[in-house]
Amino acid sequence: MENLKEKVHSRGPKERRDGLKRITTIGWGLFFIWLGFVLMINAGSGLILLGVGIISLCMQVARKYSGFDSDGFWLVVGVLFVLVGLWEMFDIKMPFMSVLLVIIGGVFLVSALKGKGRV
């Protein structure tokens, strides 16, 4: 992986920008195709959110394996879209925010117990 990063960083600014633009354009294309497909079959908002979350996560994986840094914000957004999509699809009756707060609290506790001190 380090060799790939060196290869990407050895490219000029235009090639790097073009590579990121290509990945972003592919992501937007997949987003609109997914949205149109799910709306055509009238599958519901849960499947839309699940697909958008998966696309967001795959885009970060593509960035990482192309030698670029992944974006933490879009990783979190992708995970949240997947979770909310599954929540909608399975019609879970528990409030999502309360479960999310418990999970966040658990992450803080595990982080502190492992000695890292921060999430």
N, C-alpha and C positions, 0 to 999 in steps of 0.2 A: 504494500500500500504506500509506503514511503517513497518508493521508486516512482510510482504513478504521480504523487504530489510533486516530486521534483520535475517530472516531465511536464506537468501542467504549468508549474511556475516558470519553467524555462521558455514557455511560449510567450509571444509578445502580448501586449495588452489587448490588441484587436482580436487575436485568436481566442484569448481567454473570454473576452466579452461575447464573442460570437458563440462560443461553446455554452456559456450560461444562457444566452438568448435562445439557443436551439432547445435546451432542456426546458426552459420556461414555456416556449411556444408549444412544445409537445404536450406539456402539462395542461395548458389552456385548451388545446385541441381535444385531449382526452376528457376534460371536464365538460365541454359543450356536447361532445358525442354522448357521454354518459347521461347528462341531463336530458338531452333530447330523447334518447332511448327509453329512459325510465318514465318520462312524461308520455311517450307514445303508448307504452303498455299500461299506463296508469297504475304503477306499482306502489305509490305512496312515498311520503317524505322520509320514512325510515331508510328505505333503500337508496334514495338520493343521498342522504347524509352519509350512509355507510360507504357508498362508492366514492364520494368526494373525499372522505377521510382516507380511504385506501389510495386514491390518486395522490393526495398530498404527501402521504408517507412514502409512496413509491418515488415521487419526485425527489425527496430528500435522499433516498437510497441512491438514485441515479446521480445526484450531485456528488455524493460521497465517493461512489465508485468511478466517477469521472475525474476525481482528483480535486474537487472543490469542497469547501466546508459546507456542511449541512446547516440549515437555519433552524435554530432551536424553537423559535416562535412557530414555524410551520410544522415542526414535529409535534408540539403541544396541540396546535389546532387540529392536525390530522388525527391524533389520538382522541381528542374530544369529539370530533365528527363521527368517528367510528363508534365510540361509546354511546353517544346520543342516538345514532342510527340504530344500533342494536336495541337500545332502550325502547325506541319507537316500534321497531319491528316485532319485538316480543311483548309489547304492551305491558311493561313492568309497572306495577301500581305504586311503587315506592318513589317519593320525590327524588329526582336526579341530583339536585344541588346538595341535599343532605348526605347522600352517598358519596358524592365528590368531595365534600368537606372531610368526611371520615377518611377517605383514601389519602387526601393531602396531609392530614394529621398523621396518618400512619407512615407516610414517606418521611416526614420530619422526624418522627420518633426513631425509625430505623436508621436514618442518616446520623442522628445524634448518638445512637448506641454503637454505631460502627466507628465513631470517632471522627467523622469528617467535619462535623460542626455546621455544615450548610448543605442545602439541597443542590 
